[in-house]
Amino acid sequence: MQQVFTVSEAATVLRAHPNIIRKLLNAGRLGGFRVGRAWRITDSDLNAYMATQGRLSHTDIQWQDLMQAQESALQAVWNNADDEIWNNA
C-alpha cells in the first residue's frame, strides 16, 4: 500500500517550503492528486521527483526515524499520569 503525504509532509521530506511544493505540483513537475482543494502526493511520486533531481529516495533519508520520533513525542502526551484520572472514572 502506498503512503500518501500532504503538501506539508512532502515539504518536510524534500526540505523545501510548502509553497515550493505547490508550485511544483501546479507545474506538473511533481506528481500528485487533489482531494477537494488539497494536494496529496504518493511516496512513488516523491521518489520519482527525487530521482530526477539526483537525490536519494525519502526512505533513504531516515523518514522512518523522523516518524518514530514524532510518534514517541505524541505517546508522551497521550499516555501521561494526569489521564489516569479519566481512565478510572
N, C-alpha and C positions, 0 to 999 in steps of 0.2 A: 504494500500500500504506500502510495506517495505521501510525503509530508507536504503540507501546504503552509506557506508563510504569508503574513500580512506585509504591507509595504514597510512598516517599522521594523519588523523582524528581518526582512530581506536587507534593509539598510544596515542593520547590525552585522549581518553575515558579510556583506560587501564592504563594510566600514565606510559607508557613504551616508549623506544626508537623505532623509526620505524624499525630499523634493527631486533629488537626482534620480532616485529610483522611479518616481512618477514620470519624469521626463524620458527615461529610457523605455518605460512601458508605452507611453504615448507615441514615441517614435518607432516602436516596433523592434528596438534593439534588444530588449529583454522580453522574453515570453511571459505571458500571464493571462489571467481572465478576470472578468468583473463579476462581483456578487453585488447586485444593486449598483451603487456608485463606487464601491470599494474594490480595489485591486487585490487579487490573490496570485501568488507565484509558487509554482511547484519546485521541489528540490531539483528535478531534472532540468527545469528552465534555468535555475541558478547555476547548476553545473555546466550547462551549455554556454551560458554567458561567460562564466569564468574561464572556460576552455578557450573561447575566442579572445579573451583578454590575457591569456598566458598565465592564469592564476590556478592554484590548486582548487579542488572541489571543496565545498564548505565542510564536508566531513573530515577533510584533512587539516582544518584549522581549529580543531578541538571544539566543534559545535556542541558535541555531546557533553563535554566538560562544562561549558557555559550553561547548558540547560540543567545539568545536575546541580551546579552551584545555585542557580536560581531556585530550583525545587527545594534544596536544603534550607535556603533562607526562608522560603514560604512555610516549610514544615515547622520551623521555629515559631512562627507567628500562629499557625493553626493549632499546634499542639503545645499550648502553654498552660501553666498551672491554673491561671485565672478561669479558664474554660471548664475546668473540672467541676466548678460550682454548677454550671448549666447542665453538664452531662449527668450529674447525680440527681437532678430535680425531677 
